[in-house]
Amino acid sequence: MRLRNIPGSRETIANSSWCVQQPEQTKGHWQELFGSNHPIHIEIGMGKGQFIMTLAARNPHINYIGIEKYSSVLLRGLQKMEEQPLDNLRFIRMDAETIVEIFDKYEVERIYLNFSDPWPKDRHAKRRLTSREFLARYHQILAPEGQVEFKTDNASLFDFSLEEAAQAGWRLTAVTRDLHHDASLNEGNIMTEYEERFSALGNPIHKLIAMR
C-alpha cells in the first residue's frame, strides 16, 4: 500500500530543484528545460523512482520525466536523486488526467505505465491509465512513432487494456503474459519495486507495447 502522509513532503517537493513546479508553463519547451534536443520519455505513476532512475542512468541521451501524484511517494524518489543526481531526469507531482496541459503535440516519444492502479470497480474504468480516455490523451502528445509500454501483474487489468487498445484503434506491437520468461521482451527489462515484489511471490508479469 502506498504511503500518503509523510509530514513535510509537499514542502520538500515545492523546494526541490528536481521537481518542475509549474509544468504547464514548460509545455512545448521541455527540451529547452533540459538544455538538449534529446527525446522525451515519461513514466506515469513512477512510484519511488527505481525504474525511471535506472533508465535515466543507463541512457544519458534521453530526457526522462517521472510523474507521481502522491507527495509521500514522490519524496522517496527525491531522496534517491539527492544521493545520485541525474541531469536528464526531472519529476512532476500531478494527476495524469491533465497531461495534455503539460506536453505539446508530438513532444513525447515514449510513455511507461508500470503497475498502475487497477481501479477495480467498473464505474471507475475511465480512471485506469490504459483506458480509451487516457489513450486519447496519449494520442495528443505522442510523436508519430511514439509508443506506450505497460506492465502489470493484474490479469483483469491487462485484459481490459488489450480490449481498450483495440477499441481505440491502437496497434499492439508486443504482448506477453509472462514477461520474465519471454526471452525477447525481457531482454534489458528494468524491474520496478512492485515488480520485484510481485515476481518474488510467483506472480507472472504481463506486458504490452502499443502504438497508434
Residue frames relative to the residue before (quaternion, step in Angstrom):
aa qw qx qy qz dx dy dz
M 1.0000 0.0000 0.0000 0.0000 0.00 0.00 0.00
R 0.4770 -0.7069 0.4473 0.2695 3.55 -0.91 0.91
L 0.4541 -0.6427 0.5452 0.2890 3.52 -1.19 0.67
R 0.1030 -0.8367 0.5367 0.0360 3.59 -0.91 0.80
N 0.8082 0.2646 -0.1091 0.5146 3.58 1.08 -0.50
I 0.1684 0.7441 -0.6231 0.1723 3.56 0.21 1.26
P 0.4519 -0.7066 0.4654 0.2827 3.62 -0.54 1.09
G 0.8201 0.2515 -0.1977 0.4744 3.55 -0.95 0.93
S 0.4509 0.7171 -0.4489 0.2845 3.60 1.24 -0.12
R 0.6612 0.5031 -0.3174 0.4572 3.61 0.92 -0.81
E 0.6420 0.5196 -0.3198 0.4643 3.56 1.02 -0.77
T 0.6413 0.5196 -0.3218 0.4639 3.57 0.99 -0.83
I 0.6514 0.5127 -0.3069 0.4676 3.57 0.96 -0.87
A 0.6661 0.5213 -0.2998 0.4413 3.57 0.94 -0.91
N 0.7381 0.4022 -0.2189 0.4955 3.58 1.14 -0.59
S 0.5494 0.6417 -0.3856 0.3711 3.58 1.26 0.01
S 0.4227 -0.7016 0.5191 0.2442 3.56 -0.96 0.89
W 0.6162 0.5524 -0.3469 0.4414 3.59 1.23 -0.30
C 0.6830 0.4416 -0.2776 0.5114 3.59 1.26 -0.29
V 0.3418 -0.7154 0.5722 0.2098 3.55 -0.93 0.90
Q 0.3169 -0.8204 0.4511 0.1513 3.56 -0.39 1.25
Q 0.7825 0.1291 -0.0765 0.6043 3.60 1.06 -0.68
P 0.0996 -0.8728 0.4745 0.0555 3.58 0.59 1.17
E 0.5745 0.5979 -0.3893 0.4010 3.59 1.11 -0.53
Q 0.6364 0.5320 -0.3317 0.4494 3.58 1.15 -0.50
T 0.6651 0.4872 -0.2916 0.4851 3.57 1.29 -0.28
K 0.3671 0.7476 -0.4818 0.2723 3.59 1.25 -0.01
G 0.8121 0.1965 -0.1807 0.5189 3.56 -0.75 1.08
H 0.7567 0.3487 -0.1803 0.5228 3.58 1.27 -0.16
W 0.2773 0.8015 -0.5001 0.1749 3.59 1.11 0.47
Q 0.6305 0.5246 -0.3507 0.4519 3.59 1.00 -0.68
E 0.6117 0.5351 -0.3491 0.4664 3.58 1.11 -0.61
L 0.6178 0.5466 -0.3464 0.4469 3.57 1.00 -0.75
F 0.7146 0.4251 -0.2464 0.4980 3.57 0.99 -0.85
G 0.4062 -0.7331 0.4606 0.2923 3.57 1.22 -0.35
S 0.7163 0.3412 -0.2570 0.5518 3.60 1.13 0.59
N 0.4490 -0.6793 0.5057 0.2851 3.56 -1.27 0.28
H 0.2905 0.7758 -0.5077 0.2366 3.56 1.17 0.53
P 0.6010 -0.5801 0.4043 0.3726 3.59 -1.11 0.57
I 0.3719 -0.7197 0.5509 0.2004 3.54 -1.23 0.63
H 0.0223 -0.7620 0.6471 -0.0089 3.57 -0.87 1.05
I 0.1038 -0.8110 0.5739 0.0462 3.58 -0.96 0.82
E 0.1910 -0.7315 0.6372 0.1497 3.53 -1.27 0.51
I 0.2030 -0.7734 0.5925 0.0977 3.55 -0.77 1.08
G 0.7803 0.1470 -0.1633 0.5855 3.55 -0.53 1.20
M 0.0916 0.8670 -0.4830 0.0820 3.56 0.81 1.05
G 0.3473 -0.7513 0.5030 0.2489 3.60 1.21 -0.22
K 0.8050 -0.2636 0.2099 0.4883 3.56 -0.96 -0.87
G 0.6266 -0.6443 0.2876 0.3310 3.56 1.29 0.27
Q 0.3979 0.7493 -0.4717 0.2402 3.60 1.20 -0.07
F 0.6765 0.5127 -0.2956 0.4383 3.59 0.86 -0.99
I 0.7587 0.4039 -0.2379 0.4523 3.57 0.58 -1.11
M 0.6266 0.5251 -0.3543 0.4540 3.60 1.06 -0.56
T 0.6256 0.5159 -0.3355 0.4795 3.58 1.07 -0.69
L 0.6349 0.5261 -0.3215 0.4656 3.57 0.98 -0.85
A 0.6827 0.4988 -0.2938 0.4459 3.57 0.83 -0.97
A 0.6486 0.5147 -0.3185 0.4614 3.58 1.01 -0.77
R 0.7060 0.4647 -0.2579 0.4681 3.58 1.02 -0.79
N 0.7969 0.2631 -0.1027 0.5340 3.59 1.13 -0.63
P 0.0718 -0.8437 0.5311 0.0306 3.61 0.38 1.16
H 0.6184 0.5515 -0.3351 0.4486 3.61 1.27 -0.27
I 0.6763 0.3996 -0.2824 0.5506 3.60 1.31 0.17
N 0.2991 -0.7334 0.5827 0.1821 3.57 -1.07 0.79
Y 0.1494 -0.8170 0.5560 0.0328 3.57 -0.79 1.06
I 0.0954 -0.7625 0.6380 0.0493 3.52 -1.21 0.71
G 0.1690 -0.7895 0.5857 0.0707 3.54 -0.73 1.09
I 0.1505 -0.7978 0.5823 0.0434 3.56 -0.79 1.09
E 0.1134 0.7793 -0.6058 0.1134 3.56 -0.85 1.00
K 0.3176 -0.7874 0.4970 0.1793 3.60 -0.80 0.92
Y 0.6801 0.4738 -0.2992 0.4726 3.60 1.17 -0.38
S 0.4453 -0.7333 0.4514 0.2455 3.56 -0.52 1.20
S 0.6936 0.4973 -0.2926 0.4314 3.57 0.86 -0.95
V 0.6382 0.4921 -0.3254 0.4946 3.58 1.20 -0.45
L 0.6454 0.5214 -0.3111 0.4634 3.56 0.95 -0.90
L 0.5717 0.6106 -0.3690 0.4053 3.56 1.08 -0.68
R 0.6279 0.5414 -0.3352 0.4476 3.58 1.04 -0.76
G 0.6398 0.5185 -0.3159 0.4712 3.55 1.04 -0.77
L 0.6413 0.5253 -0.3193 0.4591 3.55 0.99 -0.81
Q 0.6384 0.5269 -0.3283 0.4550 3.55 0.98 -0.79
K 0.6461 0.5052 -0.3158 0.4771 3.58 1.06 -0.74
M 0.6469 0.5255 -0.3192 0.4511 3.58 1.04 -0.78
E 0.6042 0.5469 -0.3564 0.4570 3.57 1.10 -0.60
E 0.6841 0.4689 -0.2720 0.4880 3.56 1.11 -0.71
Q 0.8000 0.1004 -0.0226 0.5911 3.57 1.08 -0.78
P 0.1380 -0.8329 0.5305 0.0762 3.63 0.30 1.19
L 0.0829 -0.7791 0.6212 0.0139 3.53 -1.07 0.87
D 0.3667 -0.7734 0.4758 0.2027 3.58 -0.49 1.19
N 0.7174 0.4387 -0.2508 0.4796 3.60 1.17 -0.49
L 0.6662 0.4521 -0.3101 0.5057 3.58 1.15 0.58
R 0.0246 0.7638 -0.6445 0.0255 3.53 -1.05 0.90
F 0.3070 -0.7448 0.5676 0.1699 3.55 -1.27 0.46
I 0.1009 -0.7521 0.6453 0.0887 3.52 -1.31 0.48
R 0.2187 -0.7280 0.6283 0.1657 3.57 -1.03 0.80
M 0.3415 0.7257 -0.5208 0.2925 3.55 -0.41 1.24
D 0.4705 -0.6091 0.5467 0.3298 3.50 -1.36 0.17
A 0.5049 -0.7045 0.4127 0.2799 3.58 -0.78 1.02
E 0.4995 0.6657 -0.4354 0.3432 3.62 1.17 -0.28
T 0.7269 0.4122 -0.2406 0.4938 3.61 1.13 -0.52
I 0.2764 0.8250 -0.4686 0.1529 3.57 1.24 0.31
V 0.6415 0.5246 -0.3422 0.4429 3.62 1.05 -0.62
E 0.6112 0.5276 -0.3552 0.4711 3.59 1.25 -0.18
I 0.6838 0.4933 -0.2557 0.4730 3.56 1.32 -0.33
F 0.7905 0.2096 -0.0967 0.5673 3.58 1.07 -0.76
D 0.4204 -0.7176 0.5099 0.2198 3.53 -1.07 0.85
K 0.7078 -0.4287 0.3477 0.4409 3.54 -1.32 0.14
Y 0.8519 0.0936 -0.1207 0.5009 3.58 -0.94 1.03
E 0.4662 0.7257 -0.4273 0.2709 3.63 1.19 0.11
V 0.7429 0.3619 -0.1915 0.5297 3.59 1.18 -0.55
E 0.2653 -0.7935 0.5292 0.1415 3.59 -0.86 0.91
R 0.8101 0.0388 -0.0270 0.5843 3.60 1.13 -0.45
I 0.1389 -0.7668 0.6237 0.0607 3.52 -1.13 0.82
Y 0.1556 -0.7777 0.6049 0.0706 3.56 -0.87 1.02
L 0.0516 -0.7585 0.6496 0.0039 3.54 -1.01 0.95
N 0.0213 0.8339 -0.5469 0.0709 3.57 -0.41 1.19
F 0.8549 -0.1155 0.0514 0.5031 3.55 -0.71 1.16
S 0.0910 0.8386 -0.5222 0.1252 3.50 0.91 1.09
D 0.6387 -0.5069 0.4166 0.4020 3.55 -1.27 0.46
P 0.3715 -0.7684 0.4723 0.2200 3.66 -0.64 1.03
W 0.1721 -0.7970 0.5566 0.1593 3.61 1.16 -0.37
P 0.0832 -0.8916 0.4414 0.0576 3.61 0.65 1.12
K 0.6251 0.5387 -0.3616 0.4339 3.62 1.09 -0.49
D 0.5667 -0.6405 0.4029 0.3261 3.58 -0.90 0.95
R 0.6621 0.5298 -0.3225 0.4206 3.58 0.96 -0.78
H 0.6846 0.4545 -0.2764 0.4983 3.57 1.28 -0.25
A 0.3164 0.8048 -0.4698 0.1776 3.59 1.28 0.07
K 0.6653 0.5231 -0.3215 0.4248 3.60 0.95 -0.78
R 0.6058 0.5537 -0.3600 0.4437 3.60 1.24 -0.22
R 0.5228 0.6325 -0.4216 0.3858 3.58 1.21 -0.32
L 0.5129 -0.7003 0.4097 0.2803 3.58 -0.85 0.97
T 0.6952 0.3960 -0.2844 0.5282 3.59 1.27 -0.09
S 0.3726 0.7225 -0.4988 0.3006 3.60 1.17 0.40
R 0.6398 -0.5246 0.3779 0.4155 3.58 -1.19 0.35
E 0.5886 0.5706 -0.3691 0.4379 3.58 1.15 -0.58
F 0.6973 0.4364 -0.2757 0.4973 3.58 0.94 -0.82
L 0.6009 0.5492 -0.3640 0.4526 3.59 1.04 -0.65
A 0.6210 0.5315 -0.3399 0.4652 3.58 1.07 -0.69
R 0.6358 0.5090 -0.3301 0.4772 3.58 1.07 -0.69
Y 0.6508 0.5095 -0.3223 0.4615 3.58 0.92 -0.86
H 0.5933 0.5883 -0.3549 0.4195 3.56 1.07 -0.78
Q 0.6791 0.5193 -0.2909 0.4296 3.56 1.03 -0.78
I 0.7815 0.3622 -0.1850 0.4730 3.60 1.03 -0.64
L 0.5997 0.5977 -0.3625 0.3895 3.60 1.19 -0.41
A 0.5253 -0.5978 0.5104 0.3260 3.53 -1.19 0.67
P 0.7023 -0.4895 0.2966 0.4233 3.63 -1.15 0.47
E 0.7679 0.2925 -0.1758 0.5421 3.61 0.99 -0.74
G 0.3507 0.7682 -0.4697 0.2573 3.56 1.25 0.36
Q 0.1420 -0.8056 0.5722 0.0582 3.55 -1.21 0.45
V 0.3305 -0.6991 0.6023 0.1981 3.48 -1.40 0.43
E 0.1034 -0.7743 0.6217 0.0563 3.58 -0.91 0.92
F 0.0518 -0.8231 0.5639 -0.0438 3.55 -0.70 1.14
K 0.0237 -0.7825 0.6221 -0.0028 3.56 -0.94 0.96
T 0.1279 0.7766 -0.6094 0.0959 3.55 -1.11 0.77
D 0.3333 -0.6973 0.5786 0.2607 3.54 -1.29 0.26
N 0.5585 0.6146 -0.3684 0.4178 3.57 1.34 -0.03
A 0.3409 -0.7850 0.4821 0.1874 3.58 -0.25 1.29
S 0.6492 0.5222 -0.3242 0.4481 3.60 0.97 -0.82
L 0.6573 0.4922 -0.3078 0.4806 3.57 0.97 -0.83
F 0.6365 0.5227 -0.3350 0.4576 3.58 1.02 -0.73
D 0.6318 0.5167 -0.3293 0.4748 3.61 0.96 -0.81
F 0.6342 0.5288 -0.3123 0.4697 3.55 0.98 -0.89
S 0.6721 0.5155 -0.2949 0.4423 3.58 0.91 -0.95
L 0.6295 0.5225 -0.3312 0.4702 3.58 1.02 -0.77
E 0.6736 0.4955 -0.2929 0.4636 3.58 0.94 -0.89
E 0.6646 0.5070 -0.3080 0.4543 3.57 0.93 -0.87
A 0.6318 0.5298 -0.3354 0.4557 3.59 0.97 -0.80
A 0.6574 0.5027 -0.3071 0.4699 3.57 0.95 -0.87
Q 0.6779 0.4969 -0.2915 0.4567 3.59 0.89 -0.94
A 0.6986 0.4589 -0.2665 0.4800 3.57 1.10 -0.68
G 0.5273 -0.6708 0.3879 0.3485 3.58 1.28 -0.01
W 0.4320 0.6813 -0.4777 0.3477 3.56 1.19 0.50
R 0.3741 -0.7184 0.5483 0.2083 3.54 -1.22 0.61
L 0.2878 -0.7545 0.5687 0.1566 3.55 -0.81 1.04
T 0.1754 -0.8148 0.5477 0.0736 3.57 -0.57 1.15
A 0.7914 0.0326 -0.0329 0.6095 3.58 1.26 -0.28
V 0.0483 0.7789 -0.6225 0.0596 3.56 -1.03 0.88
T 0.1321 0.7642 -0.6274 0.0703 3.56 -1.00 0.85
R 0.2857 -0.7468 0.5746 0.1747 3.54 -1.15 0.66
D 0.7549 0.2308 -0.1791 0.5872 3.57 1.26 0.20
L 0.1885 -0.8582 0.4694 0.0874 3.51 0.55 1.29
H 0.7240 0.4771 -0.2708 0.4181 3.57 0.77 -0.98
H 0.7049 0.3668 -0.2658 0.5457 3.57 1.30 -0.08
D 0.5376 0.5571 -0.4139 0.4788 3.56 1.27 0.44
A 0.3606 -0.7910 0.4490 0.2068 3.58 -0.11 1.29
S 0.6844 0.4986 -0.2900 0.4460 3.57 0.95 -0.85
L 0.7534 0.4004 -0.2265 0.4699 3.58 0.67 -1.08
N 0.6726 0.5083 -0.3077 0.4410 3.58 1.07 -0.58
E 0.4891 0.6577 -0.4374 0.3701 3.59 1.24 -0.23
G 0.8340 0.1162 -0.1185 0.5262 3.57 -0.64 1.10
N 0.3732 0.7454 -0.4829 0.2681 3.58 1.24 0.16
I 0.1927 -0.7537 0.6200 0.1020 3.55 -0.99 0.91
M 0.2857 -0.7882 0.5227 0.1549 3.55 -0.67 1.05
T 0.3828 -0.6754 0.5813 0.2438 3.52 -1.17 0.70
E 0.6851 -0.4397 0.3576 0.4576 3.56 -1.29 0.07
Y 0.6582 0.5086 -0.3072 0.4624 3.57 0.96 -0.87
E 0.6429 0.5404 -0.3230 0.4363 3.56 0.95 -0.88
E 0.6352 0.5224 -0.3285 0.4644 3.57 0.96 -0.82
R 0.6810 0.4996 -0.2846 0.4534 3.54 0.94 -0.93
F 0.7055 0.4716 -0.2741 0.4525 3.57 0.81 -1.00
S 0.6742 0.4885 -0.3054 0.4621 3.59 0.90 -0.85
A 0.6074 0.5503 -0.3522 0.4519 3.60 1.11 -0.61
L 0.6609 0.4853 -0.2912 0.4928 3.57 1.22 -0.51
G 0.5728 -0.6162 0.3631 0.4004 3.56 1.31 -0.03
N 0.4550 0.6873 -0.4528 0.3399 3.58 1.25 0.21
P 0.3921 -0.7012 0.5316 0.2683 3.64 -0.81 0.87
I 0.3211 -0.7384 0.5664 0.1757 3.54 -1.09 0.77
H 0.2327 -0.7729 0.5796 0.1120 3.56 -0.85 1.04
K 0.0020 0.8018 -0.5976 0.0068 3.56 -1.09 0.69
L 0.0065 -0.7635 0.6452 0.0273 3.53 -1.19 0.66
I 0.1731 -0.7263 0.6532 0.1262 3.50 -1.33 0.47
A 0.0383 -0.8254 0.5622 -0.0346 3.57 -0.70 1.09
M 0.0947 -0.7622 0.6386 0.0471 3.53 -1.21 0.73
R 0.5809 -0.5912 0.4226 0.3666 3.56 -1.17 0.47
